[in-house]
Amino acid sequence: MNERELAELKETARQIRILIVRMISRAASGHPGGSLSAVEILAFLYFREMRLDPRDPSLPDRDRFVLSKGHAAPVLYAALARRGFFPVDALDTLRQASSPLQGHPHRLDTPGVEASTGSLGQGLSMACGMALGLRLSASPARVYALIGDGESQEGQIWEAAMTAGFRKLSNLCVFLDYNDLQIDGRVSEIKDIRPLRGKWQAFGWRVEEIDGHDLTQIAAALDAFHGEAERPTLVIARTVKGKGVSFMENNVAFHGKAPDARETAQALAELGHGA
């Protein structure tokens, strides 16, 4: 990845953050904190990594992405819109009754959405099923998933982790958005999920640890995934909840609270965009 490509990805990430703030503010409802923490991961996946065609969302050998932490739907919707799956203007309808863009992703309503998620823990199981199905059909497609750290307190995450390791699903790459905040506070104080590397390795996974906001580190982790032929890959991405907006960063209050008009104006100004 050269300097021009890196600059383009950084700008894409900035634009996605602006869209997240705008759509949640307009809806007066949503989850900004965990959406903003995952921006660089989705920007890299959708604009550099994954093989897909917005003109043909059902292409058989497309790569798949599963947002297991479905409440972070705004970051997925912003990435899909910017990638051309549907008009950016549609983001203004977030959470409206007639909108295809509900508070959690719905694969039958929204172009580009691969799995209906929101019940925490279940998305990783879906990703495992997709990866196994693709392997059985000899497809070159890969499956990518994003799970949360609070979500990782769910037992189903570990059942899926065991299955993927046992089945040696080397076509599966999972990012763990590790911002250490869930709706009730610090993950490490509510039910600590550490030690992460040792646990996932014990289930048969290749494990990488990165700064989840550093695009070059994301690129390196994915290069390692491409070279893995025997194991699924987990990328522990250390992130900042609410990244990019000063008053939202590391602020659990913005796990599931929309910014008001004043806060929206400040957030957009910090992101380099007028209200």
Residue pairs with C-beta under 8 A, 6 or more apart in sequence:
1 9
1 48
1 215
1 216
1 219
5 48
6 215
6 216
8 47
9 40
9 43
9 44
9 47
9 48
9 215
10 215
12 43
12 47
12 82
13 39
13 40
13 43
13 215
14 244
14 271
14 272
15 82
16 39
16 42
16 43
16 75
16 78
16 79
16 82
17 36
17 39
17 243
17 244
17 245
17 271
18 268
18 271
18 272
18 273
19 74
19 77
19 78
19 81
19 82
19 88
19 91
20 32
20 35
20 36
20 39
20 74
20 75
20 78
21 32
21 245
21 259
21 264
21 267
21 268
21 271
22 91
22 92
22 264
22 268
23 30
23 74
23 77
23 78
23 91
23 92
23 94
23 101
24 30
24 31
24 32
24 35
24 74
24 94
24 258
24 259
25 258
25 259
25 260
25 261
25 264
26 92
26 94
27 94
27 95
27 96
27 258
28 258
29 95
29 103
29 258
30 73
30 74
30 94
30 95
30 103
30 256
30 258
31 71
31 72
31 73
31 74
31 255
31 256
32 74
32 242
32 245
32 248
32 254
32 257
32 258
32 259
33 179
33 181
33 241
33 242
33 248
33 251
33 252
33 254
33 255
33 256
34 69
34 71
34 72
34 148
34 177
34 179
34 241
34 255
35 72
35 73
35 74
35 75
35 78
36 75
36 241
36 242
36 243
36 244
36 245
36 248
37 177
37 179
37 212
37 239
37 240
37 241
37 242
37 243
38 72
38 75
38 146
38 175
38 177
38 212
38 239
39 75
39 213
39 243
39 244
40 212
40 213
40 214
40 215
40 218
41 146
41 175
41 177
41 212
41 218
41 237
42 65
42 75
42 76
42 79
42 146
43 79
43 215
44 215
44 218
44 219
44 222
45 65
45 79
45 144
46 52
46 65
46 79
46 80
46 82
46 83
47 79
47 82
47 83
48 219
49 63
49 144
49 222
50 62
50 63
50 65
50 142
50 144
51 61
51 62
51 63
51 141
51 142
52 59
52 62
52 63
52 83
52 112
53 59
53 62
54 83
54 84
54 85
54 111
54 112
55 84
56 62
57 85
57 111
57 112
60 139
60 141
61 139
61 140
61 141
62 141
63 141
63 142
63 143
63 144
64 114
64 127
64 130
64 134
64 141
64 142
64 143
64 144
65 76
65 114
65 143
65 144
65 145
65 146
66 114
66 115
66 117
66 123
66 124
66 126
66 127
66 130
66 143
66 144
66 145
66 146
67 73
67 75
67 76
67 105
67 115
67 117
67 123
67 145
67 146
68 117
68 120
68 121
68 122
68 123
68 124
68 126
68 127
68 145
68 146
68 147
68 148
68 151
69 117
69 120
69 123
69 146
69 147
69 148
69 151
69 177
70 104
70 105
70 116
70 117
70 118
70 119
70 120
70 123
71 103
71 104
71 118
71 256
72 146
72 148
72 177
73 101
73 102
73 103
73 104
73 105
74 94
76 105
76 113
77 91
77 94
77 101
77 105
77 110
78 91
80 86
80 110
80 111
80 112
80 113
81 87
81 88
81 90
81 91
82 88
83 112
85 110
85 111
85 112
86 100
86 110
86 111
86 112
90 99
90 100
90 101
91 101
93 99
93 100
93 101
94 101
95 101
95 102
95 103
100 106
100 109
100 110
101 110
102 109
103 118
104 116
104 117
104 118
105 113
105 115
105 116
105 117
105 118
106 113
106 116
107 113
107 114
107 115
107 116
108 116
114 130
115 123
115 126
115 127
117 123
117 126
120 148
120 150
120 151
120 154
121 151
121 154
121 155
121 156
121 157
121 160
122 156
123 145
123 147
124 145
124 147
124 156
124 157
124 160
124 161
124 164
124 174
125 156
125 159
125 160
125 163
127 143
127 144
127 145
127 160
127 172
127 174
128 160
128 163
128 164
128 167
128 169
128 172
130 143
131 142
131 143
131 164
131 169
131 171
131 172
131 232
132 167
132 169
134 141
134 142
134 143
134 171
135 169
135 171
141 171
142 171
142 172
142 173
143 169
143 171
143 172
143 173
144 172
144 173
144 174
144 175
145 172
145 173
145 174
145 175
146 174
146 175
146 177
147 157
147 174
147 175
147 176
147 177
148 176
148 177
148 182
149 176
149 177
149 178
149 179
149 180
149 182
149 187
149 193
150 181
150 182
150 183
150 187
150 190
151 157
152 176
152 187
152 193
153 182
153 187
153 190
153 191
153 193
158 203
161 200
161 203
161 205
162 203
164 172
164 203
164 204
164 205
164 232
165 203
165 204
165 205
165 231
165 232
166 204
168 204
168 230
168 231
168 232
169 232
170 228
170 229
170 230
170 231
170 232
170 233
172 232
172 233
173 222
173 225
173 232
173 233
173 235
174 232
174 233
174 234
174 235
175 212
175 234
175 235
175 237
176 196
176 234
176 235
176 236
176 237
177 212
177 237
177 239
178 196
178 212
178 236
178 237
178 238
178 239
179 238
179 239
179 240
179 241
179 250
180 186
180 187
180 188
180 241
181 187
181 241
181 250
181 252
181 255
182 190
182 252
182 255
183 252
183 255
183 256
184 190
184 252
185 252
186 252
187 193
188 194
193 199
196 207
196 236
197 207
197 209
197 236
200 207
200 234
201 207
204 231
204 232
205 231
205 232
205 233
205 234
206 224
206 225
206 228
206 231
206 232
206 233
206 234
207 233
207 234
207 235
207 236
208 221
208 224
208 225
208 233
208 234
208 235
208 236
209 235
209 236
209 238
210 217
210 218
210 220
210 221
210 235
210 236
210 237
210 238
211 217
211 237
211 238
212 218
212 237
212 238
212 239
213 239
213 240
213 243
218 235
218 237
221 233
221 235
222 235
224 233
225 233
225 235
240 249
240 250
241 248
241 249
241 250
241 251
241 252
241 254
241 255
242 248
242 249
242 250
242 251
242 254
243 249
244 270
244 271
245 266
245 267
245 270
245 271
246 270
247 254
247 263
247 266
247 267
248 254
248 259
248 267
259 267
264 275
265 275
268 274
268 275
269 275
